[in-house]
Amino acid sequence: MTHDPRVLVIRPSKEREAALRTLARTGAEIVVADHPDNDLSGFADVQLPLPRVPTAFRTGTVGELEDRILAFHATRPFTAVMADFDYLLPLVGRINERAGLRGHTERSGLTCSNKRLQRAALDRAGVPQPRWTVCQDTGAARDFAKSAGWPVVVKPADRAASCAVSVVRDEAALERAVGAAFAESWERDVLVEEYLDGPEFSVEAIVAGGRVTTVAVTGKGIGGRTGVLKLDAEIPAPLDGQDRAAVERVAADAVLACGLLDGPAHTEVRLTADGPRIVEVNGRIGGVFISHMVRAVTGIDLYQAWYDVLHGRTPRLDVERRGFAVRRCVSEAAGLVEAVDVGAPSAELASRHLLTRCFVHPGDRLAPIENGNEMRAAVVAFAPDRAGALAAADALAANLVIRTATGDGQEEI
């Protein structure tokens, strides 16, 4: 490296402030590339203004963003590129290849961001996953369901955060699910898959030079109106040693099958009666404050590890077992937000409070939640023992009240 570290962060999201705080501690120059109204632009040493990034992907004008980023790089070279949204990963890969940087390649970015490409890659590598097919229309989905058995999962291949993902249990609900998935997909790329029964986990890992190191395994609570939202989480996951080893092994195989050789991985796995099977591989750090939980439990800063890998340094991945972290998400509130109240916790509860984040404000109008991007609030608790962390997380969630007015009067969540 012939110049000081300069890291490009493309479209930092509202829950990823920890990434920018970690980068600030490294002393690297931070370049934030996004529309100037991003709330986190204040962390930037330099802003690289872009038009609204998701719009470019919907309208096929991503090449303009890439050209603008590379023109900046030509005068003030980056040493690394970081992005947390799945749809940005192919763009990151192309920039890395053209600039000679570590991290995603275009292939790994595409494979980690498109579930159809990912399913095909996992099949080629023999990694266990659900049966699946491309969904051309409702008829094709119906034929697959009759073969695989109900329920089935319908999802857009090129979206994340459980957008338009549906667990469909009968023919009556199939047409609506297929229509919603096609409407949400930017490329009209939709899959129908076998439903995997069993508890879900995510494996938080760092990959360096093709070596996958598991940092933590997260237990997931799946629910919400759609039955697919990742509302609750706990680290470490409640798994025995044998099952944990099997989950970690299949997750590592899946990550490498996707071509990811340097960077973070957040791999979702269902532990079925036939063993662990891959839900999906995300070539990024897990969302909804998983990085905070990992750091509290293990002492490892995933963003620091990611930064180190991208700069050719050996990341510190020695786990220090510190306790248990539990997340609860608030998702039920609907209607016009009148107030958000956070009750005063007791001294004992305050000692176990890791974070509270609320994403809604008085005056917001909330429709029933459809995907993870619409989460209302989240709380995380940490305690030396699992029972204490669970109880504290439940109490913190109960303390947070989003008061809304609906057509029938008031509702408190």
C-alpha positions in Angstrom: 0.0 0.0 0.0 1.6 3.3 -1.1 -0.8 5.8 0.6 -2.7 6.2 3.8 -5.9 4.1 4.2 -9.0 5.6 2.5 -12.2 3.6 2.8 -15.2 4.0 0.6 -18.5 3.2 2.3 -21.4 3.0 -0.1 -24.8 3.9 1.3 -24.3 3.3 5.0 -27.7 2.2 6.6 -29.3 3.6 9.7 -28.3 0.7 11.9 -24.7 0.5 10.7 -23.3 3.5 12.7 -21.0 1.0 14.4 -19.2 0.4 11.1 -18.4 4.1 10.8 -17.3 4.5 14.4 -14.9 1.6 14.0 -13.5 3.1 10.8 -13.0 6.4 12.6 -11.0 4.6 15.3 -8.6 3.1 12.6 -7.6 6.6 11.5 -8.6 5.9 7.9 -10.1 8.6 5.8 -13.8 7.8 5.4 -15.5 8.5 2.0 -19.3 8.1 2.2 -20.9 7.6 -1.2 -24.6 8.3 -1.1 -27.3 11.0 -1.4 -26.3 13.9 0.9 -29.4 13.4 3.0 -28.1 10.2 4.5 -28.2 10.6 8.3 -24.7 9.1 8.6 -23.0 11.4 6.1 -21.7 13.4 9.1 -19.2 10.6 9.8 -17.5 11.3 6.4 -14.2 13.0 6.0 -15.2 13.3 2.4 -18.6 13.0 0.8 -19.1 11.6 -2.6 -22.6 12.7 -3.6 -24.6 10.2 -5.6 -28.2 10.2 -6.8 -30.5 8.0 -4.9 -28.8 4.6 -5.0 -31.7 2.2 -5.0 -33.3 4.1 -7.9 -30.2 3.5 -10.0 -30.7 -0.2 -9.5 -34.4 -0.1 -10.4 -33.8 2.0 -13.5 -30.6 0.2 -14.8 -28.3 3.2 -14.4 -25.8 1.6 -12.0 -23.0 2.2 -14.5 -23.3 5.9 -13.9 -22.6 5.3 -10.1 -19.7 3.0 -10.9 -18.1 5.6 -13.3 -18.5 8.4 -10.7 -16.9 6.3 -8.0 -14.0 5.2 -10.2 -13.4 8.8 -11.3 -13.0 9.8 -7.7 -10.7 6.8 -7.1 -8.5 7.9 -10.0 -7.6 11.1 -8.1 -7.9 9.9 -4.5 -7.4 6.2 -4.5 -9.3 3.9 -2.1 -7.6 1.2 -0.1 -10.9 -0.6 0.5 -14.6 -0.6 -0.4 -17.3 -1.5 2.1 -21.1 -1.9 1.7 -23.7 -3.6 3.8 -26.7 -3.9 1.4 -26.8 -7.1 -0.5 -27.8 -5.5 -3.8 -24.6 -3.4 -3.7 -22.2 -6.3 -3.6 -21.9 -6.8 -7.4 -21.0 -3.1 -7.7 -18.5 -3.5 -4.9 -17.0 -6.5 -6.7 -16.6 -4.6 -10.0 -15.0 -1.7 -8.3 -12.6 -4.0 -6.5 -11.6 -5.8 -9.7 -11.1 -2.5 -11.6 -9.1 -0.9 -8.7 -7.2 -4.0 -7.7 -8.6 -4.2 -4.2 -9.4 -7.1 -1.8 -12.9 -8.2 -1.0 -15.8 -9.2 -3.2 -15.3 -10.0 -6.8 -18.1 -9.4 -9.3 -18.8 -13.1 -9.3 -19.0 -13.4 -5.5 -21.1 -10.3 -5.2 -23.6 -11.5 -7.8 -23.7 -15.0 -6.1 -24.3 -13.5 -2.7 -26.9 -11.0 -3.8 -29.0 -13.2 -6.2 -30.7 -16.2 -4.7 -31.1 -18.0 -8.1 -27.4 -17.7 -8.8 -26.6 -18.7 -5.3 -28.9 -21.8 -5.4 -27.2 -22.9 -8.6 -23.7 -22.5 -7.0 -24.6 -24.4 -3.9 -26.1 -27.2 -6.1 -22.8 -27.4 -8.1 -20.8 -27.7 -4.8 -23.1 -30.3 -3.3 -24.0 -28.0 -0.3 -27.3 -29.1 1.3 -30.2 -26.7 0.7 -33.9 -26.8 -0.2 -35.2 -28.1 -3.5 -36.0 -25.1 -5.7 -37.0 -23.9 -9.1 -37.3 -20.7 -11.1 -40.9 -19.4 -10.9 -42.1 -18.2 -14.3 -45.7 -17.8 -13.2 -48.3 -19.1 -10.7 -48.7 -22.3 -12.7 -45.0 -23.2 -12.4 -45.2 -22.5 -8.7 -48.3 -24.7 -8.3 -46.6 -27.6 -10.2 -43.5 -27.3 -7.9 -45.7 -27.3 -4.8 -47.5 -30.4 -5.9 -44.1 -32.1 -6.4 -42.3 -30.8 -3.3 -45.3 -30.7 -1.0 -46.9 -27.8 0.9 -45.9 -25.4 2.3 -43.5 -23.7 -0.1 -41.5 -20.5 0.0 -41.9 -17.8 -2.7 -39.3 -15.1 -2.9 -37.8 -12.5 -5.3 -34.3 -13.7 -6.1 -32.7 -10.2 -6.1 -34.0 -8.7 -2.9 -33.2 -8.9 0.8 -34.6 -8.2 4.3 -37.4 -10.7 3.6 -39.0 -8.4 1.1 -42.0 -10.2 -0.5 -40.9 -13.5 1.0 -44.0 -15.7 1.7 -44.6 -19.0 3.3 -47.4 -20.4 1.2 -49.5 -23.2 2.7 -52.1 -23.8 0.0 -53.2 -22.9 -3.5 -55.5 -20.1 -2.4 -52.6 -18.0 -1.2 -50.2 -18.8 -4.1 -51.3 -16.3 -6.7 -50.9 -13.3 -4.3 -47.5 -14.5 -3.1 -46.2 -14.9 -6.7 -47.6 -11.5 -7.7 -46.0 -9.8 -4.7 -42.6 -11.4 -5.4 -42.6 -10.4 -9.1 -43.7 -6.8 -8.1 -40.8 -6.5 -5.6 -38.1 -8.1 -7.8 -36.1 -5.5 -9.7 -35.3 -8.0 -12.5 -38.6 -10.0 -12.3 -36.5 -13.0 -11.0 -38.5 -15.1 -8.6 -38.0 -18.5 -7.0 -40.2 -21.1 -5.4 -38.6 -23.4 -2.8 -39.2 -26.3 -0.5 -40.0 -25.1 3.0 -37.4 -26.0 5.5 -38.8 -27.1 8.9 -36.7 -26.7 12.0 -35.0 -23.9 14.1 -33.0 -21.3 12.2 -29.5 -20.0 13.0 -27.1 -17.6 11.4 -23.3 -18.1 11.4 -21.3 -14.9 11.7 -17.9 -15.5 10.1 -14.8 -13.7 8.7 -13.1 -15.1 5.6 -9.5 -14.3 5.0 -7.6 -15.8 2.0 -10.3 -18.4 1.6 -10.2 -19.5 5.2 -13.5 -19.3 7.0 -13.4 -18.5 10.7 -16.7 -18.7 12.7 -16.9 -16.0 15.3 -20.4 -16.7 16.6 -23.6 -18.7 15.9 -26.8 -16.8 16.4 -30.2 -18.4 17.3 -33.1 -16.8 15.4 -36.7 -16.2 16.2 -38.8 -16.2 13.1 -42.3 -14.7 13.0 -44.3 -11.6 12.2 -47.4 -11.4 10.1 -45.5 -13.0 7.1 -43.9 -15.7 9.3 -40.4 -15.0 7.9 -39.2 -11.9 9.7 -36.0 -12.3 11.8 -37.5 -10.6 14.9 -35.5 -12.2 17.8 -31.9 -13.3 18.2 -29.6 -14.7 20.8 -25.8 -15.2 21.0 -24.5 -17.8 21.6 -27.2 -20.0 20.0 -28.7 -22.7 22.2 -27.0 -25.6 20.3 -25.1 -28.6 21.6 -21.5 -29.1 20.4 -22.3 -31.6 17.7 -25.1 -29.6 16.1 -23.1 -26.4 16.3 -20.2 -28.0 14.5 -22.5 -29.3 11.8 -24.1 -25.9 11.3 -20.7 -24.2 11.2 -19.3 -26.7 8.7 -22.2 -26.4 6.2 -22.1 -22.6 6.5 -18.4 -22.5 5.7 -18.9 -24.8 2.7 -21.7 -22.5 1.4 -19.6 -19.4 1.8 -16.7 -20.8 -0.3 -19.2 -22.2 -2.9 -20.3 -18.6 -3.4 -16.7 -17.5 -4.2 -16.2 -15.3 -1.2 -12.5 -15.3 -0.2 -12.0 -12.1 1.8 -14.6 -10.4 4.0 -17.5 -11.1 6.3 -20.3 -13.7 5.9 -23.7 -14.0 7.6 -25.1 -17.4 6.6 -28.6 -18.5 7.5 -29.1 -22.2 8.2 -32.1 -24.3 9.2 -31.4 -27.4 11.3 -33.8 -29.9 9.9 -34.5 -33.5 10.7 -32.1 -34.4 7.9 -29.4 -32.1 9.2 -28.4 -28.5 8.5 -29.5 -26.9 5.2 -28.7 -23.5 3.8 -31.4 -20.8 3.7 -29.0 -18.2 2.2 -25.5 -16.8 2.3 -25.1 -13.0 2.8 -21.7 -11.7 2.0 -21.8 -9.0 4.7 -22.2 -8.6 8.4 -25.5 -9.5 9.8 -28.1 -6.8 10.3 -30.3 -5.5 13.1 -27.4 -5.0 15.5 -25.8 -8.5 15.3 -22.4 -6.9 15.3 -23.1 -5.2 18.7 -24.2 -8.6 20.1 -21.1 -10.4 18.7 -18.8 -7.7 20.2 -20.6 -7.9 23.6 -20.4 -11.7 23.8 -17.0 -12.4 22.2 -15.0 -9.2 22.3 -14.6 -9.2 18.5 -15.4 -6.2 16.4 -16.5 -7.6 13.1 -16.1 -4.3 11.3 -12.5 -4.1 12.6 -11.9 -7.6 11.4 -13.4 -6.8 8.0 -11.2 -3.7 7.7 -8.1 -5.7 8.6 -8.9 -8.4 6.0 -9.4 -5.8 3.2 -6.0 -4.2 4.1 -4.1 -7.5 4.1 -3.8 -7.7 7.8 -4.5 -10.7 10.1 -7.8 -10.0 11.9 -8.0 -10.6 15.6 -10.6 -13.4 16.0 -9.8 -15.0 19.4 -13.1 -15.4 21.1 -13.4 -14.2 24.7 -16.6 -15.8 26.1 -18.2 -13.0 28.1 -21.9 -13.8 28.5 -25.2 -13.8 26.5 -26.8 -11.2 24.3 -30.5 -11.3 23.3 -32.4 -9.1 20.8 -36.1 -8.3 20.7 -37.7 -6.4 17.8 -40.9 -4.3 18.0 -42.8 -4.8 14.8 -46.6 -4.8 15.5 -47.4 -1.1 15.7 -49.6 0.2 12.9 -51.5 3.5 12.3 -50.5 7.1 13.0 -47.7 7.3 15.5 -48.7 9.7 18.3 -45.9 9.1 20.8 -42.9 6.9 21.5 -42.3 6.2 25.2 -39.3 4.4 26.7 -40.0 3.7 30.4 -37.3 4.2 33.0 -35.7 0.8 33.7 -34.7 -0.3 37.1 -31.0 -0.1 38.1 -30.7 -3.9 37.5 -32.3 -3.7 34.1 -30.3 -0.7 33.1 -27.1 -2.7 33.9 -28.1 -5.3 31.4 -29.2 -2.8 28.7 -26.9 -2.9 25.6 -28.9 -0.7 23.2 -32.4 0.6 22.2 -33.0 1.9 18.8 -36.4 3.3 17.6 -36.8 4.0 13.9 -40.2 5.7 14.0 -41.3 9.1 15.2 -44.5 10.9 16.1 -46.4 11.8 12.9 -45.2 8.7 11.0 -48.0 6.6 9.5 -47.2 2.9 9.7 -48.7 0.2 7.5 -48.6 -3.4 8.8 -45.0 -4.6 8.6 -44.1 -6.6 5.5 -40.3 -6.9 5.7 -37.3 -6.3 7.8 -36.7 -2.8 6.5 -39.9 -1.7 8.2 -38.8 -2.7 11.8 -40.2 -0.2 14.3 -37.6 -0.7 17.1 -35.1 -3.1 18.6 -33.6 -3.6 22.0 -30.6 -5.7 23.0 -29.8 -7.0 26.5 -26.6 -8.5 27.8 -26.1 -10.6 30.9 -23.6 -13.2 32.3 -26.2 -15.9 32.0 -28.8 -16.8 29.3 -31.9 -16.6 31.6 -30.9 -13.1 32.7 -30.3 -11.9 29.1 -33.7 -13.3 28.0 -35.6 -11.7 30.9 -33.9 -8.4 30.4 -34.6 -8.3 26.7 -38.3 -9.0 27.3 -38.5 -6.3 30.0 -36.8 -3.7 27.8 -39.1 -4.5 24.9 -42.1 -4.2 27.2 -40.8 -0.8 28.3 -40.8 0.6 24.8 -44.3 1.7 23.8 -45.2 3.0 20.4 -48.6 4.7 20.8 -50.6 4.8 17.6 -54.0 6.0 16.6 -56.0 3.8 14.2 -59.3 4.2 12.6 -60.9 2.5 15.6 -59.1 4.6 18.2 -55.8 4.1 20.0 -53.6 1.1 20.1 -50.5 0.7 22.2 -47.7 -1.7 21.3 
